[in-house]
Amino acid sequence: MIAKPISRRGLMLVLSSPSGAGKTTISRRLLDIDPNITMSVSVTTRPMRPGEKPGVDYYFVDMPEFDRMAESGDLLEHARVFGNCYGTPRSTVEQALGAGRDVLFDIDWQGTQQLAANARADLVSVFVLPPSGAELERRLHTRAQDSAEVIAQRMAKASDEISHWAEYDYVIVNNDVDESVAAVQAILRAERLRRTRQVGLPAFVQSIQAAL
């Protein structure tokens, strides 16, 4: 008897960190090198910007539709940021997970808590720490994207964000981007092999036993 094949349910990989610690760079590297990972596309009420494409950058909806989605449980997590609302549509994530694809999230600790409440079994969370406070500030200055005032605000917010590190499954210190990407890849390899994610594993084992 030929053993039945094993498929795999996908997972939700969350990367969180204070601004400047490197989660966005790590996320981009993972998307470039791992074809089985797709970036979560959020729903938002903010206006579409030039060059953005619906369904690629965001799903653009009006406020009544966003409220309806939130109230009906169609969003895995949602938040209001600077007057606009953002959320993760449940249906598209479920479709990806069911097809064995992993979904990458670049969200903060509050969004991660919501995901944990709504879909803990599918969640793998990683918190990215900077090597030091001084290095975090240096990186914020080096990327030259923000004013001195904004950098000061980001540094002040970083302490609160870092205080939630213990809520995550894994924590990595981003001393070197290549090493950090390799660490996240190792986490992915292990989590993809988790028994509970291997769909059809009981039938596979039974087919082997039946042939013995």
C-alpha positions as CSV (number, residue, x, y, z in Angstrom):
1,M,0.0,0.0,0.0
2,I,1.3,3.4,-1.0
3,A,1.4,5.9,2.0
4,K,-1.0,8.8,1.6
5,P,0.7,12.2,1.0
6,I,1.0,14.8,3.7
7,S,0.0,18.4,3.1
8,R,0.7,21.3,5.3
9,R,-1.5,24.1,6.7
10,G,0.2,27.5,6.4
11,L,1.1,29.7,9.3
12,M,0.9,33.4,10.2
13,L,4.4,34.8,10.7
14,V,4.4,38.0,12.7
15,L,7.5,40.2,12.9
16,S,7.3,43.1,15.3
17,S,9.9,45.6,16.6
18,P,10.4,49.2,17.5
19,S,10.9,51.4,14.4
20,G,14.5,51.1,13.2
21,A,15.2,47.7,14.6
22,G,15.1,46.1,11.2
23,K,11.8,44.1,10.8
24,T,11.0,45.7,7.5
25,T,14.4,44.8,6.0
26,I,14.1,41.2,7.3
27,S,10.6,40.9,5.9
28,R,11.7,42.1,2.5
29,R,14.6,39.6,2.5
30,L,12.2,36.7,3.4
31,L,9.8,37.6,0.7
32,D,12.6,37.7,-1.9
33,I,14.1,34.3,-0.9
34,D,11.1,32.2,0.1
35,P,8.4,31.7,-2.6
36,N,6.0,30.1,0.0
37,I,5.6,33.3,1.9
38,T,3.1,36.0,0.9
39,M,2.7,39.5,2.5
40,S,-0.6,40.1,4.3
41,V,-2.6,42.8,2.4
42,S,-4.6,45.0,4.7
43,V,-8.0,46.7,4.4
44,T,-7.8,50.4,4.9
45,T,-10.1,53.5,4.9
46,R,-7.3,55.9,3.8
47,P,-7.3,57.2,0.2
48,M,-5.4,55.4,-2.4
49,R,-2.0,57.1,-3.1
50,P,-0.5,57.5,-6.6
51,G,1.0,54.2,-7.8
52,E,-0.9,52.0,-5.4
53,K,-3.0,49.1,-6.7
54,P,-6.1,47.8,-5.0
55,G,-5.6,44.3,-3.8
56,V,-1.9,44.6,-4.1
57,D,-0.9,47.4,-1.7
58,Y,-4.2,47.5,0.2
59,Y,-7.9,46.7,-0.1
60,F,-9.5,50.2,-0.1
61,V,-12.9,50.5,1.5
62,D,-15.0,53.3,3.0
63,M,-15.7,53.6,6.7
64,P,-19.2,52.0,6.7
65,E,-17.8,48.9,5.0
66,F,-14.8,48.8,7.4
67,D,-17.2,49.0,10.4
68,R,-19.3,46.2,8.9
69,M,-16.3,44.0,8.5
70,A,-15.0,44.6,12.0
71,E,-18.4,44.0,13.6
72,S,-19.1,40.8,11.6
73,G,-15.7,39.3,12.5
74,D,-14.4,39.5,9.0
75,L,-11.1,41.1,10.3
76,L,-8.5,39.1,12.2
77,E,-7.2,42.4,13.7
78,H,-7.8,46.1,13.2
79,A,-6.6,49.4,14.5
80,R,-7.0,53.2,13.9
81,V,-3.8,54.9,13.0
82,F,-3.6,58.7,12.5
83,G,-7.4,58.9,11.7
84,N,-7.4,56.0,9.2
85,C,-8.4,52.4,9.9
86,Y,-6.5,49.3,9.0
87,G,-7.3,45.7,9.3
88,T,-6.5,42.1,8.2
89,P,-9.2,40.4,6.2
90,R,-9.9,36.9,7.6
91,S,-11.0,35.3,4.3
92,T,-7.9,36.0,2.3
93,V,-5.6,34.8,5.1
94,E,-7.7,31.6,5.6
95,Q,-7.5,30.8,1.9
96,A,-3.7,31.1,1.9
97,L,-3.3,29.0,5.1
98,G,-5.6,26.4,3.7
99,A,-3.5,26.2,0.6
100,G,-0.4,25.6,2.6
101,R,1.0,29.1,2.1
102,D,2.5,31.2,4.9
103,V,1.4,34.8,5.5
104,L,3.8,37.4,6.8
105,F,2.6,40.3,9.0
106,D,4.4,43.5,9.8
107,I,2.3,44.6,12.8
108,D,2.7,45.9,16.3
109,W,2.1,44.2,19.6
110,Q,-1.5,45.2,19.7
111,G,-2.2,43.7,16.4
112,T,-0.3,40.6,17.4
113,Q,-2.5,40.3,20.5
114,Q,-5.6,40.4,18.4
115,L,-4.3,37.7,16.1
116,A,-3.4,35.5,19.1
117,A,-7.0,35.9,20.4
118,N,-8.5,35.1,17.0
119,A,-6.2,32.4,15.5
120,R,-3.5,31.4,18.1
121,A,-2.9,27.9,16.6
122,D,-1.8,29.5,13.2
123,L,0.3,32.2,14.8
124,V,4.1,32.3,15.0
125,S,5.3,35.6,16.5
126,V,8.9,37.0,16.4
127,F,10.0,40.1,18.2
128,V,13.1,41.8,16.7
129,L,15.3,43.7,19.2
130,P,18.0,46.2,18.4
131,P,21.5,45.5,19.8
132,S,21.2,48.6,22.0
133,G,19.3,51.8,22.5
134,A,22.2,53.8,21.1
135,E,22.3,51.6,18.0
136,L,18.6,52.0,17.5
137,E,18.9,55.8,17.5
138,R,21.9,55.6,15.2
139,R,19.9,53.6,12.7
140,L,17.0,56.0,12.8
141,H,19.3,58.9,12.0
142,T,21.2,56.9,9.3
143,R,18.1,56.1,7.3
144,A,17.4,59.9,7.1
145,Q,13.7,59.5,6.7
146,D,12.6,61.5,9.7
147,S,13.2,64.8,11.4
148,A,15.0,65.0,14.7
149,E,11.6,65.6,16.4
150,V,10.1,62.5,14.8
151,I,13.1,60.4,15.8
152,A,12.8,61.6,19.4
153,Q,9.1,60.5,19.3
154,R,10.1,57.1,17.9
155,M,12.7,56.6,20.5
156,A,10.2,57.5,23.3
157,K,7.7,55.0,21.8
158,A,10.3,52.2,21.5
159,S,10.5,51.6,25.2
160,D,6.8,50.8,25.4
161,E,7.0,48.6,22.3
162,I,10.0,46.7,23.7
163,S,8.2,46.1,27.0
164,H,6.0,43.6,25.2
165,W,8.8,41.3,24.1
166,A,7.9,38.5,26.4
167,E,4.5,38.1,24.7
168,Y,6.2,36.7,21.6
169,D,7.1,33.1,20.7
170,Y,10.6,34.0,19.6
171,V,13.0,36.9,20.2
172,I,16.0,37.7,18.0
173,V,18.6,40.5,18.4
174,N,19.3,42.1,15.1
175,N,23.0,42.6,15.2
176,D,23.4,41.5,11.6
177,V,20.6,41.3,9.0
178,D,21.9,38.2,7.3
179,E,22.1,36.3,10.6
180,S,18.7,37.6,11.6
181,V,17.1,36.4,8.3
182,A,18.8,33.0,8.8
183,A,17.3,32.9,12.3
184,V,13.8,33.6,11.1
185,Q,14.3,30.9,8.4
186,A,15.3,28.4,11.1
187,I,12.1,29.3,13.0
188,L,10.0,28.8,9.8
189,R,11.6,25.4,9.1
190,A,10.8,24.2,12.6
191,E,7.3,25.6,12.7
192,R,6.4,24.1,9.3
193,L,7.3,20.7,10.7
194,R,5.0,21.1,13.7
195,R,2.8,18.0,14.0
196,T,-0.4,20.0,14.2
197,R,0.3,21.7,10.9
198,Q,0.9,18.5,8.9
199,V,-2.6,17.8,7.5
200,G,-3.2,14.2,6.8
201,L,-0.4,13.0,9.1
202,P,-2.6,10.6,11.1
203,A,-3.8,8.9,7.9
204,F,-0.2,8.8,6.6
205,V,1.0,7.0,9.8
206,Q,-1.9,4.6,9.6
207,S,-1.1,3.7,6.0
208,I,2.5,2.9,7.1
209,Q,1.3,0.8,10.0
210,A,-1.2,-1.1,7.8
211,A,1.7,-2.1,5.5
212,L,3.8,-3.5,8.4
